[in-house]
Amino acid sequence: MASNRRGLPEINAGSMADIAFLLLIFFLVTTTMDVDSGISRKLPPMPEENVETPEIHKKNIFVVLINKNNKILAGIGSPTNIIEINRDGSISSLKDDVKNFITNNGENPNSSDSPDKAVVSLQNQEGTSYKTYIQVQNELTKAYNELRNEKSNIDYGKDFNRLDNEEQKKIKDFYPMKVSEAETKAN
């Protein structure tokens, strides 16, 4: 008896590459990419070699120290006041303390001479949580934003975010955001 075995029919694989390519395109188009988020800061230009760091009077430095246990100390010249983090994530008095420090204008001889000379020095110990660091950064930014908003309402009668670029630059020049994350030299 003769065998009626025929070979199995071959599958045409020519269109498989096209299908794989279409699936690849589909997944690339429909997939969302996570965008890293962070704090928007403009860094100063790189200094020329052998440039000395300017010395700042101790009364013009507001020090904020976050230790490895996420406890916050703050004060003018050296951190002396304990700052508490509220349950809602806000930091009790840091924003107001920074605003009072910046707007002192020499009234208190133990505080900043002017907004232009006021520097906030943020120092972190190794082991500080990122969440606490961001909370402190937010409070510092809120302090400057509120001061700029108050100044723009006094000078121009409208909020800071409604000013044109030239007006915003004038307000930013009046309240420059000087936050140092390196230890500052004090005399």
Secondary structure by P-SEA (a helix, b strand, c coil): ccccccccccccccaaaaaaaaaaaaaaaabbbbbbbcbbbbbccccccccccccccccccbbbbbccccbbbbbcccccbbbbbccccccccaaaaaaaaaaccccccccccccccbbbbbbbcccccaaaaaaaaaaaaaaaaaaaaaaaaaacccccccccaaaaaaaaaaccccccccccccc
